[in-house]
Amino acid sequence: MVVYKTAGFSLDEEAVIEKMKLRGPSTEKGLAVAREVSEDVEPWFVCKECHVESISGDEVVISGTVFHSAFLARILGKVNRVIAYVTTCGVKMSEHTRSFGDIFERYIAEGAESLVLDAAKCGLETFIETEWGHRKFSHVNPGSIEDWSTLEIGKIFDLLEGRPYELGMTLTDSGLMQPTRSVSGFYFESETPYFNCMLCQRHCPNRKAAFDEALYSSFRGTNPDEKGQAEMVN
């Protein structure tokens, strides 16, 4: 059964100031934009329990849908159940953000969208823990690892019975979601937690785990310091 839930959000102005590095005269202007765009806040998530039916090579069959990724096959090798999900800051808020012509105002609005998406993800994780008893969260997304294309986000939408489309979301030709501040993928339980950050060498303030050189090397079959490596999306 597909579950749809809205997520609560209350604008934390101190969080806006910190995240957007607001200082001096720009502070009040930035907060005014954040307050305005937050009037259209409507974060939500859609999720569904799905079963890993078979894995062969780089093919992973989840509730009748075939995904192609050698690394996904590897990390789900001992997993029987995943929670497919999509979560977003909301269509209305995204449309409001795009209406800003001023670069600074657009920057602040996009930052507010990110805070709303964070709240939606927290709501989703709380729901999964309550509904399905997950304690050791692991999490993977199309586009977050090199060999799992964003073109397969549409398959996650299909697993969710098209509900994201019904709620106003769209996909670009390259598989990216609109609104931009949206996330999709699988949550699952594993003895050894996995986070996309483990395969990413970027310096990011939102890291959930340190870069894992051994994991990266075993996946790539190369040394992570090797010249010409492809940059991975966090």
Secondary structure as GFF3:
##gff-version 3
##sequence-region A 1 234
A	DSSP	beta_strand	3	6	.	.	.	ID=ss1
A	DSSP	alpha_helix	13	19	.	.	.	ID=ss2
A	DSSP	alpha_helix	26	38	.	.	.	ID=ss3
A	DSSP	beta_strand	44	56	.	.	.	ID=ss4
A	DSSP	beta_strand	59	62	.	.	.	ID=ss5
A	DSSP	beta_strand	65	68	.	.	.	ID=ss6
A	DSSP	alpha_helix	70	75	.	.	.	ID=ss7
A	DSSP	beta_strand	81	88	.	.	.	ID=ss8
A	DSSP	alpha_helix	91	98	.	.	.	ID=ss9
A	DSSP	alpha_helix	103	132	.	.	.	ID=ss10
A	DSSP	beta_strand	137	140	.	.	.	ID=ss11
A	DSSP	three_ten_helix	150	152	.	.	.	ID=ss12
A	DSSP	alpha_helix	153	159	.	.	.	ID=ss13
A	DSSP	alpha_helix	163	166	.	.	.	ID=ss14
A	DSSP	beta_strand	170	171	.	.	.	ID=ss15
A	DSSP	beta_strand	177	178	.	.	.	ID=ss16
A	DSSP	beta_strand	182	189	.	.	.	ID=ss17
A	DSSP	three_ten_helix	196	199	.	.	.	ID=ss18
A	DSSP	alpha_helix	213	220	.	.	.	ID=ss19
###
